[in-house]
Amino acid sequence: MRIVLKIWRAQLRKRWVVLGIALLLSFITSILLHLPSATQRYIYERWQESASLVDVVIGYKGAPTQIIASSLYRMENPTGNLPSATAEYWRKHPLVQEVCAISLGDNIEGIPVVGTDSNYFEWFGITFDQGKQPTNPDEIAVSTALAMRNNLSLGATLHSSHGSDSRGATHAHHDLKVVGIFNAERSSDEQAYFVTNAAYAGMHSSVKEEFTSLLMKLKSKSGLLMLPGVISKRTNEQGAFPVFIFGQLQKQWQPTLDRAAIYGRMVSIFVALLFIGFLFFIGMTERSTVLLLRIKGIAKSVVFTATYGLYIFSGLLGLIAGLTLFDIMGLSLSLMNAGLGLLPLVVSTILLYINLNKQ
């Protein structure tokens, strides 16, 4: 053991750059090997989670996918506005348990401003670190991420712009005071500002409140079978069912995700081969150390550990760092995918051991 530690100390002193490169290559290999599958898994989990929270979305007559994408994920422009009478009708409907009205159409520096009812925050798991949720027309809430990025704190004043980007006309006449800073479970909520629906009416000088869409929970899942018939009799209303739309969006986006995964795999395989080649090449440069230890009659296992152990350990640290980064980012990995990152390291170890036996 003493000889192992002695050689390791020498390697740390003389070859720290090489060890750092081995760690970095292993880290990059780990990231690239896992990124495609982790990204797909993250997208599907988050989208399915959002879809499971809402049974039906009522929007203005248009494409159901557009209604879902705009109302739940803020990825499309809304189809139009609904009168407040629509919300009152569905709140009283015997099939409906809960309704939350959503208003869209404004932004702050390209980030959407969402008008909501007060029940939205509990519904979607939004908790406030500082302050409270907006209750008055001149109040606004921001996520922790946006507050940090834009150096915002409680009491700051903001102004929204009309449309989906910052080039729209600014509502300079309507000050919005930051009264709450929140944490959100969904990325679409984290990248949004929240006001009351009454604030939207005030910003647009509207005499009566209008809404973009209504998020609804049903008293029973059997209502999903009866509701389409009810909606079809309503003027200018379109029902969108998140669970069904999610399946359509998945089919629509799957080819793009698959292509991205293929390109990612190709790059990761190249970097993995680079890592294997680098580690094997470094092992070859330690031939003099191997021969010296073998002449002294030291056991092969000790020679292998002393000569190559620190390089292998650096590669293992890089792999662990990559997996830790995924965990911090909330990108879950299956056990099989996590183990995949070990493959380049295992191959390198086997090649080095074979090379040792030939000497």
Secondary structure, 3 states (H helix, E strand, C coil): CHHHHHHHHHHHHHCHHHHHHHHHHHHHHHHHHHHHHHHHHHHHHHHHHHHHHCCEEEEECCCHHHHHHHHHHCCCCCCCCEEHHHHHHHHCCCCEEEEEEEEEEEEECCEEEEEECCCHHHHCCCEEEEECCCCCCCEEEEEHHHHHHCCCCCCCEECCEECCCCCCCECCCCCEEEEEEEECCCHHHHCCEEEEHHHHHHHCCCCCCEECEEEEEECCCCHHHHHHHHHHCCCCEEEECHHHHHHHHHHHHHHHHHHHHHHHHHHHHHHHHHHHHHHHHHHHCCHHHHHHHHHCCCCHHHHHHHHHHHHHHHHHHHHHHHHHHHHHCCCCCCHHHHHHCHHHHHHHHHHHHHHHHHC
